[in-house]
Amino acid sequence: MKDILNEIVEYKRIEVDRMKALRPQRLLYADVERILDGEVPSLKTALMQSDTGIIAEFKRRSPSKGWIKEEGLACDIPLEYQRNGASAVSILTDGKFFGGDDSFITEARGSGVTLPVLYKNFVVDEYQLFQARLCGASAVLLIASVLGRKECGSLLSVAHELGMEVLLELHDEHELDYVDLMPDVCGVNNRNLGTFVTDVENSFRLASMLPSDMCKVSESGISSPDTILSLRQVGFNGFLIGECFMKAENPGRELGRFVHELEKLSYKSSERGLNIKVCGLTDLGNVLDVMSLGVDMLGFIFYKDSPRYVSPERMDIICMAFDQAISSDVKPLKIGVFVDSAVDEIVTAVARFRLDGVQLHGHEDVGMLDSLRSAVSSVCGRDITIIKALCITSRADVKAGMDYCDSADMLLFDTRGKAVGGNGIHFDWSVLEAYDGKLPFILSGGIGHDDAKDLLRFSHPRLAGIDLNSRFETSPGIKNIGMLSRFINEMRVLRNKQQ
Ligand SMILES: O=C(O)c1ccccc1NCC(=O)[C@H](O)[C@H](O)COP(=O)(O)O
């Protein structure tokens, strides 16, 4: 079989010569010079700072798969990627083999894409770097196996002079000396470009051979959030995913679903440490202050009999400020708390307040949870995190949590008290030994500022987080920021000592 990469590169050189004949390099450069003052967003910064690290790719066809989405529009899909949680976008611009064009980047920018855009092509000549800069790319791909080391170094310098970053793609250990050229980002391609066979093991194999402080991207063949969690553990910051999204009917929506799964898994694996949920918020300023503490979940109570009830009008105001205030490194999930509410009512709230999850604090059964999940999916076109709260006095109450294993994403164990929730008293945490279900749980019920040491002594394989409410309040629904901040810091200090 003829090596497809060689065929592409041979053709690419001819194509570039043809383009140079049509538009000489000096004329192209004159156009580039006019825009050089404008900056493009950094791919490296986006990957190092973002939550997902996903570089979602716009790829209409490939030599191995043929057309994947011939009708896919560059003014539509990249923007949908941006809206659904991508950290950056990669756009295939090669025409003959991948059905792309430079104009796709221009169109994506025109549609409102402000994320970093990677110019994905087979760059063999600096002429292509000028083209990349002209159409609005932030970074270009350089593939070690098709460039001599010196040639690669000089293309890298030109890219930098043009204000673009370089993602240097490696495939095996023989190319490791290219890393000394100091690319901004180093990619490990899991796809053998000669045969097109993908194997993510390639990233795991090369991870430890790359400098630990290098921004690293695993490219191709990633199709599950589990793989991302494992790749993160060996030091990868970015994950380039194309086919898995492009083959879906709606690539943006598929990315949204993938990101949601990834967030849920991150909680399950406690990758972020012990997650903190602050529940019963009602006031806009107070919400913003709590967010600044870097907590993981914010709970809003939609149960009218609670002293922490938040009205829809108040919630609209909170949501508006929440969306504007949000920066990628502080992104708590918005959780709505409901007590025996009708499915329709909950779905309306999920859509109106763009809730990431719901906590069901009444007598909701498995059937109700299933109907809720499918109603949210058909109305909002996405999944939500469902937390089933259970009131605990005995081991038997804990065992009841097993019933929800296939319907909920998480459990919350709260104290059974006079009120439905927010009683401010502990239950005996030792009864949780009886819980051997697969769902992660949040420990709740009367947790206060003096509980830090006990909490860190308490361990359970499924403990994913803690819930803070009435014992951190100045009045019902208003949290004491100083008290919360001291407690969260104490937990972090104690935890670091423990590790
Ligand atoms: O807090 C409430 O007023 C409340 C009312 C009705 C249903 C749930 C409610 N709270 C939800 C929670 O998850 C609380 O944080 C949980 O009950 C623990 O509260 P606390 O005992 O005050 O720590």
Ligand as a Chemical Component Dictionary entry (heavy atoms), coordinates in Angstrom:
data_LIG
# 
_chem_comp.id                   LIG 
_chem_comp.type                 NON-POLYMER 
_chem_comp.pdbx_formal_charge   0 
_chem_comp.three_letter_code    LIG 
# 
loop_
_chem_comp_atom.comp_id 
_chem_comp_atom.atom_id 
_chem_comp_atom.alt_atom_id 
_chem_comp_atom.type_symbol 
_chem_comp_atom.charge 
_chem_comp_atom.model_Cartn_x 
_chem_comp_atom.model_Cartn_y 
_chem_comp_atom.model_Cartn_z 
_chem_comp_atom.pdbx_ordinal 
LIG O1  O1  O 0 -31.980 24.069 53.150 1  
LIG C1  C1  C 0 -33.181 24.015 52.987 2  
LIG O2  O2  O 0 -33.913 24.902 53.474 3  
LIG C2  C2  C 0 -33.818 22.904 52.232 4  
LIG C3  C3  C 0 -35.199 22.814 52.227 5  
LIG C4  C4  C 0 -35.806 21.812 51.507 6  
LIG C5  C5  C 0 -35.068 20.901 50.808 7  
LIG C6  C6  C 0 -33.694 20.964 50.817 8  
LIG C7  C7  C 0 -33.061 21.945 51.515 9  
LIG N1  N1  N 0 -31.708 21.998 51.563 10 
LIG C8  C8  C 0 -30.947 21.181 50.674 11 
LIG C9  C9  C 0 -29.638 20.767 51.123 12 
LIG O3  O3  O 0 -28.979 20.066 50.367 13 
LIG C10 C10 C 0 -29.081 21.180 52.452 14 
LIG O4  O4  O 0 -27.861 21.735 52.183 15 
LIG C11 C11 C 0 -28.996 19.955 53.365 16 
LIG O5  O5  O 0 -30.269 19.704 53.787 17 
LIG C12 C12 C 0 -28.081 20.225 54.595 18 
LIG O6  O6  O 0 -28.408 21.378 55.258 19 
LIG P1  P1  P 0 -27.789 21.706 56.713 20 
LIG O7  O7  O 0 -28.240 20.656 57.628 21 
LIG O8  O8  O 0 -28.293 23.044 57.021 22 
LIG O9  O9  O 0 -26.314 21.714 56.560 23 
# 
loop_
_chem_comp_bond.comp_id 
_chem_comp_bond.atom_id_1 
_chem_comp_bond.atom_id_2 
_chem_comp_bond.value_order 
_chem_comp_bond.pdbx_ordinal 
LIG O1  C1  DOUB 1  
LIG C1  O2  SING 2  
LIG C1  C2  SING 3  
LIG C2  C3  SING 4  
LIG C2  C7  DOUB 5  
LIG C3  C4  DOUB 6  
LIG C4  C5  SING 7  
LIG C5  C6  DOUB 8  
LIG C6  C7  SING 9  
LIG C7  N1  SING 10 
LIG N1  C8  SING 11 
LIG C8  C9  SING 12 
LIG C9  O3  DOUB 13 
LIG C9  C10 SING 14 
LIG C10 O4  SING 15 
LIG C10 C11 SING 16 
LIG C11 O5  SING 17 
LIG C11 C12 SING 18 
LIG C12 O6  SING 19 
LIG O6  P1  SING 20 
LIG P1  O7  DOUB 21 
LIG P1  O8  SING 22 
LIG P1  O9  SING 23 
# 
